[in-house]
Amino acid sequence: MTCAGRILFAVLACLVVAIEPARADDPPRPRTELRIGTEGAYPPFNYVDTDGQLKGFEIDLARTLCDRINATCSFVQTDWERLLPDLRRSQVDAIVASLEITEERRQKIAFSQPYYRTPAVFMVRQGSPVSDVSPAGLKGRRIGAMTGTVYATYLEDLYKSGSEIKLYANQDEASLDLALDRIDAVLGDKIALQEWLNRGKEAQCCRFLADAPNDPLYFGEGYGIGLRKGETALRKRLDQAIEDIQADGTYEAIRTRYFPFDVR
């Protein structure tokens, strides 16, 4: 073979290698760019500040997770009802928008492990003699909750035989009755009740006594990152990143900017 022929053969061989398709058993290449769908209308989790910038607990968390998996992420702000359709149509690659993990949603999409939960908490008046939130400890007490919620169901299933359960049209009505000494305790969403405690003088009446046990049967699994089915590699990387930031203190550093209590 002439010198020119050898050169031509080498060039052709390189081209064949360059265009050879990936084999079925080749590991999938990790995603390096992710479009994250969020709502931007649910403070303090995700919201738009006065400068038009996305902020919030979930925004900070998502940016941190992207750094941990070496991905370049951009946020796509959209209406809540469009988040799942956009994910399934590949308009976004992940949803970080307080998407609760439910079996109904699992039929359509995949989830990362939970990155936050909303604790259920018993709130009592300042100076209350109540010290035990078990059914035995609240026997004979009047306990309030918002009707039609998991908190109402929890009380009616576990406390009704020994306590008086009072249900209200909304959480504020229950909290106000507690402030007025018409009931002895309230069970509700800890994040929502913390906002009520921060509002004004009526809220100074009360304090958190203890969280209810974290029972997924009543209070769910928590909130996870929504992903398309089949994105196994991405899900595993995100799961590992969530575990890592919870283990090394990064998660707590983010959480304390927004909540005065644990939300894991």
C-alpha positions in Angstrom: 0.0 0.0 0.0 1.3 3.4 -0.9 1.8 6.2 1.6 -1.2 8.0 0.4 -3.3 4.8 0.6 -2.2 4.2 4.2 -3.2 7.8 5.1 -6.6 7.4 3.5 -7.2 4.1 5.3 -6.4 5.6 8.7 -8.7 8.6 8.1 -11.6 6.2 7.1 -11.0 4.1 10.2 -11.2 7.1 12.5 -14.5 8.2 10.8 -16.0 4.7 11.4 -15.1 4.9 15.1 -16.5 8.4 15.4 -19.9 7.5 14.0 -20.2 4.0 15.5 -23.5 4.0 17.4 -23.5 3.3 21.2 -24.1 -0.4 22.0 -27.1 -1.5 23.9 -25.0 -2.5 26.9 -23.2 0.9 27.1 -24.1 2.8 30.2 -26.3 5.9 29.5 -24.5 9.2 29.5 -25.4 11.3 32.6 -27.4 14.4 31.8 -25.4 17.6 32.1 -28.2 20.0 31.4 -31.5 20.0 33.2 -34.6 22.1 32.8 -36.4 22.3 36.1 -40.1 23.1 36.2 -41.4 25.1 39.1 -44.4 27.3 39.9 -42.9 30.4 41.5 -46.1 31.1 43.4 -45.7 29.1 46.7 -43.6 31.0 49.3 -41.4 30.2 51.1 -40.9 27.1 48.9 -40.7 28.8 45.5 -41.6 32.4 44.6 -40.6 35.4 42.6 -39.0 38.3 44.5 -39.4 42.0 43.9 -36.6 41.9 41.3 -38.3 39.2 39.4 -35.9 36.4 40.5 -37.0 33.0 41.6 -36.3 32.4 45.2 -37.2 30.0 48.0 -36.3 26.8 49.9 -36.8 24.6 46.8 -35.0 26.9 44.5 -31.9 27.0 46.8 -32.2 23.2 47.2 -32.4 22.5 43.5 -29.4 24.7 42.7 -27.4 22.8 45.4 -28.5 19.4 44.0 -27.5 20.5 40.5 -24.0 21.4 41.7 -23.7 18.0 43.4 -24.5 16.1 40.3 -22.4 18.4 38.1 -25.4 19.5 36.0 -26.2 22.9 34.5 -29.7 23.7 35.5 -32.2 26.3 34.3 -35.6 27.0 35.8 -38.8 27.0 33.8 -41.6 28.8 35.6 -45.1 27.7 34.7 -48.6 27.3 36.0 -49.1 24.5 38.5 -51.6 22.5 36.3 -49.0 22.5 33.4 -46.1 21.0 35.4 -46.9 17.3 34.9 -47.9 17.6 31.2 -44.8 19.6 30.5 -42.7 16.9 32.1 -44.3 14.2 30.2 -43.9 16.1 26.9 -40.2 16.7 27.7 -40.6 20.4 28.0 -38.9 20.1 31.4 -36.7 17.4 32.8 -37.7 17.6 36.4 -40.3 19.2 38.7 -39.3 20.9 41.9 -42.5 22.5 43.1 -43.8 20.9 46.3 -45.1 17.9 44.4 -46.5 15.4 46.9 -45.6 11.8 46.3 -48.8 9.9 45.8 -49.7 6.5 44.3 -51.9 8.3 41.7 -49.0 10.4 40.5 -46.7 7.4 40.5 -48.9 5.9 37.8 -47.8 8.8 35.5 -44.3 9.9 36.6 -41.4 8.8 38.8 -40.1 10.5 42.0 -36.9 11.0 43.8 -36.8 10.2 47.5 -38.6 12.8 49.6 -36.6 16.0 50.1 -39.1 17.5 52.6 -42.1 16.6 54.7 -44.7 18.8 56.4 -44.8 17.8 60.1 -48.1 17.5 61.8 -48.0 19.3 65.1 -50.1 19.7 68.2 -50.4 23.3 69.4 -51.6 24.3 72.8 -51.9 27.6 74.8 -49.0 29.1 76.7 -49.1 27.6 80.2 -51.2 24.7 79.3 -50.9 21.7 81.7 -51.0 19.3 78.7 -47.6 17.6 78.3 -48.5 14.3 76.4 -50.0 14.3 73.0 -50.8 10.6 72.9 -54.5 9.5 72.9 -54.0 8.7 76.6 -52.4 12.0 77.4 -55.2 14.0 75.6 -58.0 11.9 77.1 -60.9 14.2 78.1 -59.5 17.1 76.2 -61.0 19.1 73.3 -58.9 18.9 70.2 -59.5 20.9 67.0 -58.6 20.4 63.4 -59.7 21.6 59.9 -62.5 19.5 58.5 -61.7 17.4 55.4 -58.0 17.1 56.2 -55.7 14.3 57.1 -55.4 15.9 60.6 -59.2 15.5 61.1 -59.1 11.9 60.0 -56.1 11.2 62.3 -57.9 12.6 65.3 -61.2 10.9 64.5 -59.5 7.5 64.0 -57.2 7.6 67.0 -58.5 10.1 69.5 -62.3 10.2 69.2 -63.0 7.4 71.8 -61.4 9.5 74.6 -61.4 13.1 73.5 -63.9 15.6 72.0 -63.0 16.3 68.4 -64.1 19.7 67.0 -63.8 20.3 63.3 -63.6 23.8 61.6 -64.1 25.2 58.2 -60.5 26.5 58.1 -57.3 26.3 60.2 -57.6 29.9 61.4 -60.9 29.3 63.1 -59.5 26.3 65.0 -56.5 28.3 66.1 -58.6 31.2 67.2 -60.8 28.9 69.3 -57.6 27.6 70.9 -56.5 31.2 71.7 -59.9 31.9 73.2 -59.7 28.8 75.4 -62.6 27.0 73.7 -60.5 24.0 73.0 -57.3 22.6 74.5 -55.2 21.7 71.5 -55.1 22.0 67.7 -53.5 19.5 65.3 -52.4 20.9 61.9 -49.8 21.6 59.3 -46.7 22.9 61.2 -45.6 25.2 58.5 -49.1 26.8 58.2 -49.4 27.1 62.0 -45.9 28.7 62.3 -47.1 31.4 59.9 -50.2 31.9 62.1 -47.9 32.2 65.2 -45.9 34.9 63.4 -48.9 37.1 62.6 -50.0 39.1 65.6 -51.0 39.3 69.3 -53.6 36.5 69.1 -50.8 34.1 68.1 -48.8 35.0 71.1 -51.2 32.9 73.1 -49.9 29.6 71.9 -47.0 27.3 71.4 -46.1 24.0 69.7 -46.2 21.1 72.1 -45.0 18.1 70.0 -45.1 16.7 66.5 -47.5 13.8 65.8 -45.7 10.6 64.9 -44.7 10.6 61.2 -47.2 8.1 59.9 -47.2 7.9 56.1 -50.6 6.2 56.2 -52.1 9.5 57.3 -49.5 12.2 56.5 -48.1 10.8 53.3 -44.5 10.1 52.1 -43.5 13.7 51.6 -42.5 15.8 48.6 -40.1 14.7 45.9 -38.6 15.7 42.6 -40.9 14.7 39.7 -39.1 12.8 36.9 -40.2 11.0 33.8 -40.5 7.2 34.1 -37.4 5.5 32.8 -35.0 8.2 34.1 -33.4 5.7 36.4 -29.9 7.1 36.2 -31.0 10.6 36.9 -33.2 9.5 39.8 -30.3 7.6 41.4 -27.9 10.6 41.1 -30.5 12.9 42.7 -31.3 10.5 45.4 -27.6 10.2 46.3 -27.2 14.0 46.2 -30.2 14.4 48.6 -28.6 11.9 51.0 -25.2 13.6 50.8 -26.5 17.1 51.5 -28.5 15.8 54.4 -25.5 14.0 55.8 -23.0 16.8 55.5 -25.1 19.7 57.0 -25.8 21.5 53.7 -29.5 20.7 53.8 -29.8 22.1 57.3 -28.0 25.3 56.3 -30.6 25.8 53.5 -33.5 24.8 55.7 -32.7 27.3 58.5 -33.1 30.2 56.0 -36.8 29.4 55.8 -38.0 27.2 58.7 -37.2 27.2 62.4 -37.8 23.4 62.6 -36.8 20.3 60.8 -38.8 19.4 57.7 -37.1 16.1 56.8 
